[in-house]
Each structure stands twice: as C-alpha cells, then as structure tokens.
Amino acid sequence: SSPLHSASIQACVCARGYTQGDAACQACRPGEYKPTLGVEACSKCAPGTYSAKVAESECVTCDQDFYSIANGSANCTAC
C-alpha cells in the first residue's frame, strides 16, 4: 500500500507476509514470515516452528511428537 498520489516505490509499504522486491512486494517463502507492515526482510522460522505456505505473518509451533531443528523450516518431522 502507499499514500494517495505516491510517485515512487519508496512510498510503498508491504503487507504482513510480504517484503520489498525489486519492483513490487514479494511473498515470504515457506519457512519464512514477516509479522509487520513495511519493507523489512522476511525472517526465518525458529527451530521448533514452521510456516508451510507463502506470505505467512507468523510461524506455527510443531505439534507434540513432531520437531524441526533448522531455522527456516517449512514443515515438522515426526519423532
């Protein structure tokens, strides 16, 4: 989004789950998230959490009897 009559890409603010690309906002990839509006980079999900879809605004905690040991997991693995 951007204010009315904006004249440059610098005025654009990306939605939650999106980060600034070269010419437009781009969705965070699976394993990443961005909880705020703005042009900040997407963050990788912490171990023990995951995001399975693109454009996520938060990571989900692995269920009981599942785990993820790496930063940026797109799923959890059964024990």
C-alpha positions as CSV (number, residue, x, y, z in Angstrom):
1,S,0.0,0.0,0.0
2,S,1.0,3.6,-0.3
3,P,-0.3,7.1,0.3
4,L,-2.5,8.8,-2.3
5,H,-0.6,10.2,-5.3
6,S,2.7,8.5,-4.4
7,A,5.3,8.9,-7.1
8,S,8.0,6.4,-6.2
9,I,8.4,2.8,-5.0
10,Q,10.0,4.1,-1.7
11,A,6.4,5.2,-0.7
12,C,5.1,1.6,-0.8
13,V,4.6,-0.4,2.3
14,C,4.4,-4.2,2.0
15,A,1.7,-6.1,3.8
16,R,2.4,-8.7,6.6
17,G,4.0,-11.8,5.0
18,Y,5.5,-9.7,2.1
19,T,8.9,-8.0,1.7
20,Q,10.1,-5.4,-0.7
21,G,11.3,-6.8,-4.0
22,D,13.0,-5.0,-7.0
23,A,9.7,-3.5,-8.4
24,A,7.0,-4.8,-6.1
25,C,6.3,-6.6,-2.8
26,Q,7.1,-10.3,-2.8
27,A,5.7,-13.0,-0.6
28,C,7.8,-14.6,2.1
29,R,8.8,-18.1,1.1
30,P,7.7,-21.2,3.1
31,G,9.9,-21.4,6.2
32,E,9.8,-17.6,6.5
33,Y,7.4,-15.0,7.9
34,K,7.0,-11.2,8.4
35,P,4.6,-10.0,11.1
36,T,4.6,-6.3,10.4
37,L,3.8,-3.8,7.6
38,G,6.8,-2.4,6.0
39,V,9.7,-3.1,3.7
40,E,11.7,-5.2,6.2
41,A,13.1,-8.6,5.1
42,C,11.2,-11.8,5.9
43,S,12.6,-13.8,8.9
44,K,13.3,-17.5,9.1
45,C,11.1,-19.5,11.4
46,A,13.0,-20.6,14.6
47,P,13.7,-24.3,15.4
48,G,10.5,-25.9,16.7
49,T,8.3,-23.8,14.4
50,Y,7.5,-23.8,10.7
51,S,5.5,-22.0,8.0
52,A,4.2,-24.2,5.2
53,K,2.8,-21.6,2.9
54,V,4.0,-18.4,1.2
55,A,3.1,-15.0,2.6
56,E,2.9,-16.1,6.3
57,S,2.8,-13.5,9.0
58,E,3.8,-15.9,11.8
59,C,5.3,-19.4,12.3
60,V,3.4,-22.3,13.8
61,T,4.7,-24.4,16.7
62,C,5.3,-28.0,15.8
63,D,2.7,-30.3,17.3
64,Q,3.5,-32.8,20.1
65,D,5.7,-35.7,18.7
66,F,6.9,-33.5,15.9
67,Y,10.1,-31.4,15.6
68,S,12.1,-29.0,13.3
69,I,15.7,-28.5,14.2
70,A,16.7,-25.9,11.5
71,N,16.0,-22.3,11.1
72,G,13.6,-21.7,8.1
73,S,11.6,-25.0,8.3
74,A,8.6,-25.4,6.0
75,N,7.3,-28.4,8.0
76,C,7.9,-30.5,11.1
77,T,9.1,-34.1,11.1
78,A,7.5,-36.9,13.2
79,C,9.7,-38.2,16.0
